[in-house]
């Protein structure tokens, strides 16, 4: 294979239509926009969610409750899950992601569900009181990350 001889597949590249270049070009005069109306004007196009003047769905649907915009959404791991990590002496959020115990980005919180027998050094953003007591009673260390 010669890299200098590579070409795109047939039909992959199409010439762009130049509008307003005469009637014979296929898109002359009104450039395919039609004669009148909102779509024919310069800078036309309604905002996202515009429903032709009808009350938009976002405003029709009832809203209830309080939504705290400063809420911190923790990724949760139980102490029982930490017990399954063998051969790991220091548990960090990155280690938890590698082993599939935590999905996605964000702060990690360790909860005290389950039992822990081995000694583990756990680094996380938050801990429940029961998790701290179970980790420390097993001889482990708790480290809170910022």
N, CA, C and O atoms as a GROMACS GRO file, in nm:
protein
  584
    1UNK      N    1   0.084  -0.118   0.000
    1UNK     CA    2   0.000   0.000   0.000
    1UNK      C    3   0.089   0.125   0.000
    1UNK      O    4   0.188   0.132   0.072
    2UNK      N    5   0.051   0.221  -0.081
    2UNK     CA    6   0.125   0.346  -0.090
    2UNK      C    7   0.039   0.458  -0.032
    2UNK      O    8  -0.068   0.487  -0.085
    3UNK      N    9   0.083   0.520   0.076
    3UNK     CA   10   0.003   0.622   0.144
    3UNK      C   11  -0.024   0.743   0.056
    3UNK      O   12  -0.126   0.810   0.074
    4UNK      N   13   0.064   0.772  -0.037
    4UNK     CA   14   0.043   0.888  -0.123
    4UNK      C   15  -0.064   0.863  -0.229
    4UNK      O   16  -0.110   0.958  -0.292
    5UNK      N   17  -0.102   0.738  -0.249
    5UNK     CA   18  -0.202   0.704  -0.351
    5UNK      C   19  -0.341   0.679  -0.292
    5UNK      O   20  -0.434   0.643  -0.365
    6UNK      N   21  -0.356   0.696  -0.159
    6UNK     CA   22  -0.486   0.672  -0.096
    6UNK      C   23  -0.587   0.780  -0.137
    6UNK      O   24  -0.554   0.898  -0.140
    7UNK      N   25  -0.708   0.738  -0.168
    7UNK     CA   26  -0.815   0.831  -0.202
    7UNK      C   27  -0.941   0.791  -0.125
    7UNK      O   28  -0.956   0.674  -0.089
    8UNK      N   29  -1.030   0.886  -0.100
    8UNK     CA   30  -1.154   0.852  -0.031
    8UNK      C   31  -1.241   0.760  -0.116
    8UNK      O   32  -1.224   0.753  -0.238
    9UNK      N   33  -1.333   0.690  -0.051
    9UNK     CA   34  -1.422   0.599  -0.123
    9UNK      C   35  -1.510   0.678  -0.219
    9UNK      O   36  -1.534   0.797  -0.198
   10UNK      N   37  -1.557   0.613  -0.324
   10UNK     CA   38  -1.640   0.679  -0.424
   10UNK      C   39  -1.772   0.721  -0.358
   10UNK      O   40  -1.840   0.640  -0.295
   11UNK      N   41  -1.806   0.849  -0.374
   11UNK     CA   42  -1.928   0.902  -0.316
   11UNK      C   43  -1.911   0.957  -0.175
   11UNK      O   44  -2.006   1.010  -0.117
   12UNK      N   45  -1.791   0.945  -0.120
   12UNK     CA   46  -1.768   0.994   0.017
   12UNK      C   47  -1.757   1.145   0.021
   12UNK      O   48  -1.792   1.208   0.121
   13UNK      N   49  -1.708   1.204  -0.086
   13UNK     CA   50  -1.690   1.350  -0.090
   13UNK      C   51  -1.787   1.407  -0.192
   13UNK      O   52  -1.789   1.367  -0.308
   14UNK      N   53  -1.868   1.502  -0.144
   14UNK     CA   54  -1.968   1.564  -0.231
   14UNK      C   55  -1.943   1.713  -0.234
   14UNK      O   56  -1.914   1.773  -0.131
   15UNK      N   57  -1.956   1.773  -0.351
   15UNK     CA   58  -1.933   1.916  -0.366
   15UNK      C   59  -2.044   1.992  -0.295
   15UNK      O   60  -2.160   1.954  -0.304
   16UNK      N   61  -2.008   2.099  -0.225
   16UNK     CA   62  -2.110   2.175  -0.153
   16UNK      C   63  -2.191   2.258  -0.252
   16UNK      O   64  -2.139   2.305  -0.353
   17UNK      N   65  -2.321   2.276  -0.221
   17UNK     CA   66  -2.409   2.352  -0.308
   17UNK      C   67  -2.390   2.501  -0.285
   17UNK      O   68  -2.404   2.549  -0.172
   18UNK      N   69  -2.358   2.574  -0.391
   18UNK     CA   70  -2.344   2.719  -0.382
   18UNK      C   71  -2.479   2.779  -0.419
   18UNK      O   72  -2.523   2.770  -0.534
   19UNK      N   73  -2.543   2.840  -0.321
   19UNK     CA   74  -2.678   2.891  -0.342
   19UNK      C   75  -2.675   3.035  -0.388
   19UNK      O   76  -2.577   3.107  -0.365
   20UNK      N   77  -2.784   3.077  -0.454
   20UNK     CA   78  -2.796   3.215  -0.501
   20UNK      C   79  -2.708   3.246  -0.619
   20UNK      O   80  -2.664   3.359  -0.636
   21UNK      N   81  -2.682   3.146  -0.704
   21UNK     CA   82  -2.595   3.167  -0.819
   21UNK      C   83  -2.670   3.147  -0.951
   21UNK      O   84  -2.614   3.099  -1.050
   22UNK      N   85  -2.797   3.184  -0.952
   22UNK     CA   86  -2.873   3.177  -1.076
   22UNK      C   87  -2.971   3.060  -1.078
   22UNK      O   88  -2.953   2.959  -1.010
   23UNK      N   89  -3.074   3.078  -1.159
   23UNK     CA   90  -3.182   2.979  -1.167
   23UNK      C   91  -3.132   2.843  -1.219
   23UNK      O   92  -3.178   2.739  -1.172
   24UNK      N   93  -3.042   2.844  -1.313
   24UNK     CA   94  -2.996   2.719  -1.374
   24UNK      C   95  -2.911   2.636  -1.278
   24UNK      O   96  -2.894   2.515  -1.298
   25UNK      N   97  -2.858   2.699  -1.175
   25UNK     CA   98  -2.775   2.625  -1.078
   25UNK      C   99  -2.861   2.539  -0.984
   25UNK      O  100  -2.809   2.452  -0.914
   26UNK      N  101  -2.994   2.565  -0.985
   26UNK     CA  102  -3.082   2.481  -0.905
   26UNK      C  103  -3.121   2.542  -0.771
   26UNK      O  104  -3.221   2.501  -0.712
   27UNK      N  105  -3.043   2.638  -0.723
   27UNK     CA  106  -3.075   2.702  -0.596
   27UNK      C  107  -3.057   2.853  -0.610
   27UNK      O  108  -2.984   2.915  -0.532
   28UNK      N  109  -3.123   2.913  -0.712
   28UNK     CA  110  -3.108   3.056  -0.737
   28UNK      C  111  -3.215   3.135  -0.665
   28UNK      O  112  -3.301   3.077  -0.598
   29UNK      N  113  -3.210   3.263  -0.677
   29UNK     CA  114  -3.303   3.361  -0.621
   29UNK      C  115  -3.327   3.341  -0.473
   29UNK      O  116  -3.258   3.405  -0.394
   30UNK      N  117  -3.420   3.256  -0.431
   30UNK     CA  118  -3.452   3.242  -0.288
   30UNK      C  119  -3.364   3.137  -0.220
   30UNK      O  120  -3.380   3.113  -0.101
   31UNK      N  121  -3.274   3.077  -0.293
   31UNK     CA  122  -3.175   2.982  -0.237
   31UNK      C  123  -3.238   2.861  -0.170
   31UNK      O  124  -3.179   2.803  -0.079
   32UNK      N  125  -3.358   2.822  -0.213
   32UNK     CA  126  -3.422   2.704  -0.157
   32UNK      C  127  -3.496   2.731  -0.028
   32UNK      O  128  -3.544   2.637   0.037
   33UNK      N  129  -3.508   2.860   0.012
   33UNK     CA  130  -3.576   2.894   0.137
   33UNK      C  131  -3.725   2.920   0.118
   33UNK      O  132  -3.799   2.926   0.216
   34UNK      N  133  -3.771   2.936  -0.005
   34UNK     CA  134  -3.911   2.971  -0.027
   34UNK      C  135  -3.928   3.122  -0.029
   34UNK      O  136  -3.833   3.197  -0.010
   35UNK      N  137  -4.056   3.166  -0.054
   35UNK     CA  138  -4.080   3.309  -0.075
   35UNK      C  139  -4.093   3.386   0.056
   35UNK      O  140  -4.023   3.486   0.076
   36UNK      N  141  -4.182   3.342   0.146
   36UNK     CA  142  -4.214   3.420   0.265
   36UNK      C  143  -4.202   3.334   0.390
   36UNK      O  144  -4.180   3.213   0.384
   37UNK      N  145  -4.217   3.399   0.503
   37UNK     CA  146  -4.222   3.327   0.630
   37UNK      C  147  -4.092   3.338   0.707
   37UNK      O  148  -3.992   3.392   0.660
   38UNK      N  149  -4.096   3.282   0.829
   38UNK     CA  150  -3.982   3.294   0.919
   38UNK      C  151  -3.856   3.230   0.861
   38UNK      O  152  -3.746   3.283   0.877
   39UNK      N  153  -3.871   3.118   0.794
   39UNK     CA  154  -3.756   3.046   0.742
   39UNK      C  155  -3.686   3.116   0.627
   39UNK      O  156  -3.571   3.086   0.597
   40UNK      N  157  -3.757   3.211   0.562
   40UNK     CA  158  -3.697   3.280   0.448
   40UNK      C  159  -3.611   3.398   0.491
   40UNK      O  160  -3.532   3.449   0.411
   41UNK      N  161  -3.627   3.443   0.615
   41UNK     CA  162  -3.558   3.563   0.661
   41UNK      C  163  -3.414   3.533   0.704
   41UNK      O  164  -3.381   3.420   0.739
   42UNK      N  165  -3.331   3.634   0.701
   42UNK     CA  166  -3.193   3.621   0.746
   42UNK      C  167  -3.192   3.601   0.898
   42UNK      O  168  -3.269   3.665   0.970
   43UNK      N  169  -3.105   3.515   0.945
   43UNK     CA  170  -3.096   3.489   1.088
   43UNK      C  171  -3.216   3.415   1.142
   43UNK      O  172  -3.246   3.421   1.261
   44UNK      N  173  -3.285   3.344   1.052
   44UNK     CA  174  -3.408   3.276   1.094
   44UNK      C  175  -3.376   3.151   1.174
   44UNK      O  176  -3.261   3.112   1.190
   45UNK      N  177  -3.478   3.091   1.224
   45UNK     CA  178  -3.464   2.969   1.302
   45UNK      C  179  -3.499   2.998   1.446
   45UNK      O  180  -3.439   3.086   1.509
   46UNK      N  181  -3.595   2.926   1.498
   46UNK     CA  182  -3.639   2.948   1.636
   46UNK      C  183  -3.544   2.879   1.731
   46UNK      O  184  -3.462   2.796   1.690
   47UNK      N  185  -3.554   2.914   1.859
   47UNK     CA  186  -3.468   2.854   1.961
   47UNK      C  187  -3.504   2.707   1.984
   47UNK      O  188  -3.612   2.662   1.945
   48UNK      N  189  -3.414   2.635   2.045
   48UNK     CA  190  -3.437   2.493   2.073
   48UNK      C  191  -3.554   2.481   2.169
   48UNK      O  192  -3.557   2.546   2.273
   49UNK      N  193  -3.652   2.398   2.134
   49UNK     CA  194  -3.768   2.380   2.219
   49UNK      C  195  -3.886   2.467   2.178
   49UNK      O  196  -3.992   2.459   2.240
   50UNK      N  197  -3.869   2.549   2.076
   50UNK     CA  198  -3.979   2.633   2.028
   50UNK      C  199  -4.081   2.546   1.960
   50UNK      O  200  -4.047   2.465   1.875
   51UNK      N  201  -4.208   2.562   1.998
   51UNK     CA  202  -4.315   2.477   1.945
   51UNK      C  203  -4.419   2.558   1.869
   51UNK      O  204  -4.538   2.529   1.878
   52UNK      N  205  -4.374   2.658   1.795
   52UNK     CA  206  -4.466   2.734   1.711
   52UNK      C  207  -4.560   2.824   1.786
   52UNK      O  208  -4.666   2.858   1.735
   53UNK      N  209  -4.524   2.864   1.906
   53UNK     CA  210  -4.609   2.952   1.984
   53UNK      C  211  -4.689   2.876   2.090
   53UNK      O  212  -4.737   2.936   2.186
   54UNK      N  213  -4.702   2.745   2.071
   54UNK     CA  214  -4.767   2.663   2.175
   54UNK      C  215  -4.681   2.665   2.300
   54UNK      O  216  -4.558   2.678   2.291
   55UNK      N  217  -4.744   2.652   2.417
   55UNK     CA  218  -4.667   2.652   2.542
   55UNK      C  219  -4.570   2.534   2.540
   55UNK      O  220  -4.614   2.419   2.529
   56UNK      N  221  -4.440   2.558   2.549
   56UNK     CA  222  -4.342   2.450   2.536
   56UNK      C  223  -4.356   2.345   2.647
   56UNK      O  224  -4.402   2.375   2.757
   57UNK      N  225  -4.315   2.224   2.616
   57UNK     CA  226  -4.326   2.112   2.709
   57UNK      C  227  -4.254   2.143   2.840
   57UNK      O  228  -4.304   2.108   2.947
   58UNK      N  229  -4.139   2.208   2.833
   58UNK     CA  230  -4.061   2.241   2.953
   58UNK      C  231  -4.142   2.327   3.049
   58UNK      O  232  -4.124   2.318   3.171
   59UNK      N  233  -4.231   2.410   2.997
   59UNK     CA  234  -4.312   2.497   3.082
   59UNK      C  235  -4.446   2.435   3.117
   59UNK      O  236  -4.510   2.476   3.215
   60UNK      N  237  -4.490   2.336   3.039
   60UNK     CA  238  -4.620   2.271   3.067
   60UNK      C  239  -4.610   2.169   3.179
   60UNK      O  240  -4.704   2.151   3.256
   61UNK      N  241  -4.496   2.102   3.189
   61UNK     CA  242  -4.480   1.994   3.287
   61UNK      C  243  -4.470   2.053   3.427
   61UNK      O  244  -4.393   2.146   3.449
   62UNK      N  245  -4.547   2.000   3.523
   62UNK     CA  246  -4.540   2.054   3.658
   62UNK      C  247  -4.406   2.022   3.724
   62UNK      O  248  -4.347   1.916   3.703
   63UNK      N  249  -4.360   2.118   3.804
   63UNK     CA  250  -4.233   2.098   3.875
   63UNK      C  251  -4.263   2.092   4.023
   63UNK      O  252  -4.340   2.172   4.076
   64UNK      N  253  -4.202   1.994   4.092
   64UNK     CA  254  -4.228   1.978   4.234
   64UNK      C  255  -4.097   1.961   4.309
   64UNK      O  256  -3.998   1.913   4.255
   65UNK      N  257  -4.100   2.000   4.434
   65UNK     CA  258  -3.986   1.974   4.520
   65UNK      C  259  -3.877   2.078   4.509
   65UNK      O  260  -3.888   2.178   4.437
   66UNK      N  261  -3.772   2.052   4.583
   66UNK     CA  262  -3.658   2.142   4.589
   66UNK      C  263  -3.538   2.072   4.527
   66UNK      O  264  -3.508   1.958   4.560
   67UNK      N  265  -3.469   2.140   4.437
   67UNK     CA  266  -3.352   2.083   4.372
   67UNK      C  267  -3.230   2.164   4.415
   67UNK      O  268  -3.211   2.278   4.372
   68UNK      N  269  -3.149   2.104   4.499
   68UNK     CA  270  -3.032   2.171   4.553
   68UNK      C  271  -2.921   2.171   4.449
   68UNK      O  272  -2.871   2.064   4.412
   69UNK      N  273  -2.882   2.288   4.402
   69UNK     CA  274  -2.780   2.293   4.297
   69UNK      C  275  -2.639   2.273   4.352
   69UNK      O  276  -2.545   2.258   4.274
   70UNK      N  277  -2.623   2.273   4.485
   70UNK     CA  278  -2.492   2.249   4.545
   70UNK      C  279  -2.478   2.107   4.598
   70UNK      O  280  -2.382   2.076   4.667
   71UNK      N  281  -2.574   2.020   4.566
   71UNK     CA  282  -2.570   1.882   4.613
   71UNK      C  283  -2.447   1.812   4.556
   71UNK      O  284  -2.416   1.824   4.438
   72UNK      N  285  -2.378   1.736   4.642
   72UNK     CA  286  -2.261   1.660   4.598
   72UNK      C  287  -2.306   1.516   4.575
   72UNK      O  288  -2.351   1.449   4.668
   73UNK      N  289  -2.294   1.470   4.452
   73UNK     CA  290  -2.334   1.332   4.418
   73UNK      C  291  -2.213   1.241   4.433
   73UNK      O  292  -2.124   1.242   4.349
   74UNK      N  293  -2.212   1.162   4.540
   74UNK     CA  294  -2.100   1.072   4.566
   74UNK      C  295  -2.118   0.941   4.490
   74UNK      O  296  -2.230   0.896   4.467
   75UNK      N  297  -2.005   0.880   4.452
   75UNK     CA  298  -2.002   0.742   4.403
   75UNK      C  299  -1.985   0.656   4.527
   75UNK      O  300  -1.890   0.676   4.603
   76UNK      N  301  -2.074   0.561   4.548
   76UNK     CA  302  -2.080   0.489   4.675
   76UNK      C  303  -2.014   0.351   4.663
   76UNK      O  304  -2.035   0.279   4.565
   77UNK      N  305  -1.933   0.317   4.765
   77UNK     CA  306  -1.870   0.185   4.775
   77UNK      C  307  -1.894   0.134   4.917
   77UNK      O  308  -1.882   0.210   5.014
   78UNK      N  309  -1.927   0.006   4.930
   78UNK     CA  310  -1.948  -0.053   5.061
   78UNK      C  311  -1.821  -0.119   5.112
   78UNK      O  312  -1.733  -0.155   5.033
   79UNK      N  313  -1.812  -0.136   5.245
   79UNK     CA  314  -1.696  -0.200   5.307
   79UNK      C  315  -1.683  -0.344   5.257
   79UNK      O  316  -1.572  -0.395   5.242
   80UNK      N  317  -1.797  -0.410   5.232
   80UNK     CA  318  -1.795  -0.548   5.181
   80UNK      C  319  -1.723  -0.556   5.046
   80UNK      O  320  -1.657  -0.656   5.016
   81UNK      N  321  -1.736  -0.452   4.963
   81UNK     CA  322  -1.667  -0.449   4.834
   81UNK      C  323  -1.517  -0.436   4.852
   81UNK      O  324  -1.439  -0.492   4.775
   82UNK      N  325  -1.476  -0.362   4.956
   82UNK     CA  326  -1.332  -0.346   4.983
   82UNK      C  327  -1.271  -0.479   5.025
   82UNK      O  328  -1.154  -0.506   4.998
   83UNK      N  329  -1.351  -0.563   5.092
   83UNK     CA  330  -1.302  -0.693   5.138
   83UNK      C  331  -1.268  -0.783   5.019
   83UNK      O  332  -1.184  -0.872   5.030
   84UNK      N  333  -1.334  -0.761   4.905
   84UNK     CA  334  -1.309  -0.845   4.787
   84UNK      C  335  -1.181  -0.808   4.714
   84UNK      O  336  -1.132  -0.885   4.632
   85UNK      N  337  -1.124  -0.690   4.742
   85UNK     CA  338  -0.999  -0.650   4.679
   85UNK      C  339  -0.883  -0.719   4.748
   85UNK      O  340  -0.845  -0.682   4.859
   86UNK      N  341  -0.826  -0.818   4.684
   86UNK     CA  342  -0.713  -0.891   4.742
   86UNK      C  343  -0.584  -0.846   4.677
   86UNK      O  344  -0.579  -0.821   4.557
   87UNK      N  345  -0.479  -0.836   4.757
   87UNK     CA  346  -0.349  -0.797   4.706
   87UNK      C  347  -0.334  -0.646   4.687
   87UNK      O  348  -0.235  -0.600   4.632
   88UNK      N  349  -0.432  -0.569   4.733
   88UNK     CA  350  -0.426  -0.423   4.722
   88UNK      C  351  -0.410  -0.368   4.863
   88UNK      O  352  -0.498  -0.386   4.947
   89UNK      N  353  -0.296  -0.302   4.890
   89UNK     CA  354  -0.273  -0.251   5.025
   89UNK      C  355  -0.327  -0.110   5.043
   89UNK      O  356  -0.367  -0.073   5.154
   90UNK      N  357  -0.329  -0.028   4.935
   90UNK     CA  358  -0.383   0.108   4.944
   90UNK      C  359  -0.495   0.124   4.841
   90UNK      O  360  -0.472   0.112   4.721
   91UNK      N  361  -0.615   0.149   4.891
   91UNK     CA  362  -0.732   0.163   4.804
   91UNK      C  363  -0.760   0.310   4.780
   91UNK      O  364  -0.787   0.385   4.875
   92UNK      N  365  -0.753   0.353   4.653
   92UNK     CA  366  -0.782   0.490   4.614
   92UNK      C  367  -0.899   0.489   4.515
   92UNK      O  368  -0.935   0.382   4.465
   93UNK      N  369  -0.959   0.604   4.486
   93UNK     CA  370  -1.067   0.607   4.386
   93UNK      C  371  -1.025   0.551   4.250
   93UNK      O  372  -1.106   0.491   4.180
   94UNK      N  373  -0.898   0.571   4.212
   94UNK     CA  374  -0.850   0.518   4.084
   94UNK      C  375  -0.849   0.365   4.085
   94UNK      O  376  -0.886   0.301   3.987
   95UNK      N  377  -0.806   0.306   4.198
   95UNK     CA  378  -0.803   0.160   4.212
   95UNK      C  379  -0.945   0.106   4.205
   95UNK      O  380  -0.970   0.002   4.142
   96UNK      N  381  -1.039   0.174   4.268
   96UNK     CA  382  -1.179   0.131   4.267
   96UNK      C  383  -1.236   0.135   4.126
   96UNK      O  384  -1.314   0.048   4.087
   97UNK      N  385  -1.197   0.238   4.047
   97UNK     CA  386  -1.243   0.246   3.908
   97UNK      C  387  -1.184   0.134   3.824
   97UNK      O  388  -1.252   0.076   3.740
   98UNK      N  389  -1.057   0.102   3.847
   98UNK     CA  390  -0.991  -0.006   3.771
   98UNK      C  391  -1.058  -0.140   3.797
   98UNK      O  392  -1.071  -0.222   3.705
   99UNK      N  393  -1.100  -0.164   3.921
   99UNK     CA  394  -1.163  -0.291   3.956
   99UNK      C  395  -1.314  -0.292   3.930
   99UNK      O  396  -1.380  -0.392   3.957
  100UNK      N  397  -1.368  -0.182   3.878
  100UNK     CA  398  -1.510  -0.177   3.842
  100UNK      C  399  -1.604  -0.157   3.958
  100UNK      O  400  -1.724  -0.181   3.944
  101UNK      N  401  -1.554  -0.115   4.074
  101UNK     CA  402  -1.640  -0.092   4.189
  101UNK      C  403  -1.704   0.046   4.185
  101UNK      O  404  -1.806   0.070   4.250
  102UNK      N  405  -1.643   0.138   4.109
  102UNK     CA  406  -1.696   0.273   4.095
  102UNK      C  407  -1.702   0.305   3.947
  102UNK      O  408  -1.606   0.279   3.874
  103UNK      N  409  -1.814   0.361   3.903
  103UNK     CA  410  -1.828   0.398   3.763
  103UNK      C  411  -1.823   0.550   3.751
  103UNK      O  412  -1.881   0.621   3.834
  104UNK      N  413  -1.754   0.600   3.651
  104UNK     CA  414  -1.752   0.743   3.623
  104UNK      C  415  -1.664   0.823   3.717
  104UNK      O  416  -1.598   0.768   3.806
  105UNK      N  417  -1.665   0.954   3.694
  105UNK     CA  418  -1.585   1.046   3.774
  105UNK      C  419  -1.668   1.097   3.891
  105UNK      O  420  -1.789   1.074   3.897
  106UNK      N  421  -1.603   1.165   3.983
  106UNK     CA  422  -1.674   1.225   4.095
  106UNK      C  423  -1.620   1.174   4.227
  106UNK      O  424  -1.545   1.077   4.231
  107UNK      N  425  -1.659   1.241   4.337
  107UNK     CA  426  -1.610   1.201   4.469
  107UNK      C  427  -1.665   1.066   4.512
  107UNK      O  428  -1.776   1.027   4.476
  108UNK      N  429  -1.584   0.993   4.590
  108UNK     CA  430  -1.620   0.858   4.634
  108UNK      C  431  -1.648   0.859   4.784
  108UNK      O  432  -1.574   0.920   4.862
  109UNK      N  433  -1.756   0.791   4.824
  109UNK     CA  434  -1.790   0.778   4.965
  109UNK      C  435  -1.794   0.631   5.000
  109UNK      O  436  -1.851   0.550   4.926
  110UNK      N  437  -1.735   0.594   5.115
  110UNK     CA  438  -1.734   0.456   5.162
  110UNK      C  439  -1.840   0.442   5.270
  110UNK      O  440  -1.840   0.516   5.368
  111UNK      N  441  -1.930   0.344   5.251
  111UNK     CA  442  -2.035   0.317   5.348
  111UNK      C  443  -2.003   0.189   5.424
  111UNK      O  444  -1.925   0.106   5.377
  112UNK      N  445  -2.064   0.172   5.541
  112UNK     CA  446  -2.030   0.062   5.630
  112UNK      C  447  -2.113  -0.064   5.615
  112UNK      O  448  -2.133  -0.134   5.714
  113UNK      N  449  -2.162  -0.094   5.496
  113UNK     CA  450  -2.241  -0.216   5.476
  113UNK      C  451  -2.147  -0.333   5.454
  113UNK      O  452  -2.063  -0.329   5.364
  114UNK      N  453  -2.160  -0.438   5.535
  114UNK     CA  454  -2.076  -0.556   5.521
  114UNK      C  455  -1.966  -0.561   5.626
  114UNK      O  456  -1.957  -0.474   5.712
  115UNK      N  457  -1.883  -0.663   5.616
  115UNK     CA  458  -1.774  -0.684   5.712
  115UNK      C  459  -1.639  -0.677   5.642
  115UNK      O  460  -1.628  -0.699   5.521
  116UNK      N  461  -1.535  -0.644   5.720
  116UNK     CA  462  -1.400  -0.634   5.668
  116UNK      C  463  -1.306  -0.704   5.765
  116UNK      O  464  -1.307  -0.676   5.885
  117UNK      N  465  -1.225  -0.798   5.713
  117UNK     CA  466  -1.135  -0.873   5.801
  117UNK      C  467  -0.988  -0.834   5.782
  117UNK      O  468  -0.911  -0.834   5.878
  118UNK      N  469  -0.949  -0.799   5.658
  118UNK     CA  470  -0.809  -0.766   5.632
  118UNK      C  471  -0.780  -0.620   5.659
  118UNK      O  472  -0.870  -0.536   5.665
  119UNK      N  473  -0.650  -0.590   5.674
  119UNK     CA  474  -0.602  -0.456   5.700
  119UNK      C  475  -0.590  -0.382   5.567
  119UNK      O  476  -0.523  -0.429   5.476
  120UNK      N  477  -0.656  -0.265   5.554
  120UNK     CA  478  -0.657  -0.190   5.428
  120UNK      C  479  -0.641  -0.040   5.457
  120UNK      O  480  -0.700   0.013   5.551
  121UNK      N  481  -0.560   0.026   5.375
  121UNK     CA  482  -0.546   0.172   5.380
  121UNK      C  483  -0.641   0.228   5.275
  121UNK      O  484  -0.620   0.208   5.155
  122UNK      N  485  -0.747   0.298   5.319
  122UNK     CA  486  -0.851   0.344   5.227
  122UNK      C  487  -0.846   0.496   5.215
  122UNK      O  488  -0.849   0.567   5.315
  123UNK      N  489  -0.836   0.544   5.090
  123UNK     CA  490  -0.841   0.688   5.061
  123UNK      C  491  -0.970   0.716   4.984
  123UNK      O  492  -0.993   0.659   4.877
  124UNK      N  493  -1.053   0.804   5.038
  124UNK     CA  494  -1.178   0.842   4.970
  124UNK      C  495  -1.214   0.984   5.011
  124UNK      O  496  -1.150   1.042   5.099
  125UNK      N  497  -1.316   1.039   4.947
  125UNK     CA  498  -1.356   1.176   4.973
  125UNK      C  499  -1.446   1.187   5.096
  125UNK      O  500  -1.450   1.292   5.160
  126UNK      N  501  -1.518   1.079   5.130
  126UNK     CA  502  -1.604   1.081   5.248
  126UNK      C  503  -1.624   0.939   5.300
  126UNK      O  504  -1.615   0.842   5.225
  127UNK      N  505  -1.650   0.928   5.430
  127UNK     CA  506  -1.674   0.799   5.495
  127UNK      C  507  -1.793   0.812   5.589
  127UNK      O  508  -1.814   0.918   5.649
  128UNK      N  509  -1.872   0.705   5.602
  128UNK     CA  510  -1.974   0.702   5.706
  128UNK      C  511  -1.906   0.662   5.837
  128UNK      O  512  -1.797   0.606   5.835
  129UNK      N  513  -1.970   0.692   5.951
  129UNK     CA  514  -1.911   0.660   6.081
  129UNK      C  515  -1.891   0.510   6.097
  129UNK      O  516  -1.790   0.466   6.152
  130UNK      N  517  -1.989   0.432   6.049
  130UNK     CA  518  -1.978   0.286   6.062
  130UNK      C  519  -1.864   0.232   5.976
  130UNK      O  520  -1.797   0.136   6.015
  131UNK      N  521  -1.841   0.293   5.859
  131UNK     CA  522  -1.731   0.250   5.772
  131UNK      C  523  -1.597   0.278   5.840
  131UNK      O  524  -1.507   0.194   5.837
  132UNK      N  525  -1.583   0.395   5.901
  132UNK     CA  526  -1.458   0.430   5.970
  132UNK      C  527  -1.432   0.332   6.083
  132UNK      O  528  -1.320   0.284   6.099
  133UNK      N  529  -1.535   0.301   6.162
  133UNK     CA  530  -1.515   0.209   6.275
  133UNK      C  531  -1.480   0.069   6.228
  133UNK      O  532  -1.397   0.003   6.290
  134UNK      N  533  -1.541   0.020   6.120
  134UNK     CA  534  -1.511  -0.114   6.069
  134UNK      C  535  -1.371  -0.124   6.010
  134UNK      O  536  -1.302  -0.223   6.030
  135UNK      N  537  -1.329  -0.020   5.938
  135UNK     CA  538  -1.195  -0.022   5.877
  135UNK      C  539  -1.088  -0.014   5.986
  135UNK      O  540  -0.989  -0.088   5.982
  136UNK      N  541  -1.108   0.074   6.084
  136UNK     CA  542  -1.008   0.089   6.190
  136UNK      C  543  -1.006  -0.030   6.285
  136UNK      O  544  -0.900  -0.064   6.338
  137UNK      N  545  -1.121  -0.096   6.308
  137UNK     CA  546  -1.123  -0.215   6.394
  137UNK      C  547  -1.053  -0.333   6.327
  137UNK      O  548  -1.006  -0.423   6.396
  138UNK      N  549  -1.046  -0.332   6.194
  138UNK     CA  550  -0.974  -0.437   6.121
  138UNK      C  551  -0.824  -0.405   6.111
  138UNK      O  552  -0.748  -0.483   6.053
  139UNK      N  553  -0.782  -0.290   6.167
  139UNK     CA  554  -0.641  -0.252   6.164
  139UNK      C  555  -0.606  -0.166   6.045
  139UNK      O  556  -0.488  -0.143   6.019
  140UNK      N  557  -0.704  -0.118   5.973
  140UNK     CA  558  -0.679  -0.036   5.855
  140UNK      C  559  -0.668   0.112   5.888
  140UNK      O  560  -0.683   0.153   6.003
  141UNK      N  561  -0.641   0.190   5.783
  141UNK     CA  562  -0.623   0.335   5.799
  141UNK      C  563  -0.724   0.404   5.708
  141UNK      O  564  -0.746   0.362   5.595
  142UNK      N  565  -0.785   0.513   5.759
  142UNK     CA  566  -0.879   0.592   5.682
  142UNK      C  567  -0.814   0.726   5.649
  142UNK      O  568  -0.764   0.795   5.738
  143UNK      N  569  -0.816   0.763   5.519
  143UNK     CA  570  -0.758   0.890   5.475
  143UNK      C  571  -0.863   0.965   5.393
  143UNK      O  572  -0.913   0.913   5.293
  144UNK      N  573  -0.897   1.086   5.436
  144UNK     CA  574  -0.998   1.166   5.366
  144UNK      C  575  -0.929   1.254   5.262
  144UNK      O  576  -0.838   1.331   5.295
  145UNK      N  577  -0.973   1.244   5.138
  145UNK     CA  578  -0.919   1.325   5.028
  145UNK      C  579  -0.995   1.456   5.018
  145UNK      O  580  -1.110   1.465   5.060
  146UNK      N  581  -0.931   1.556   4.961
  146UNK     CA  582  -0.998   1.686   4.942
  146UNK      C  583  -1.072   1.688   4.813
  146UNK      O  584  -1.135   1.788   4.778
   0.00000   0.00000   0.00000
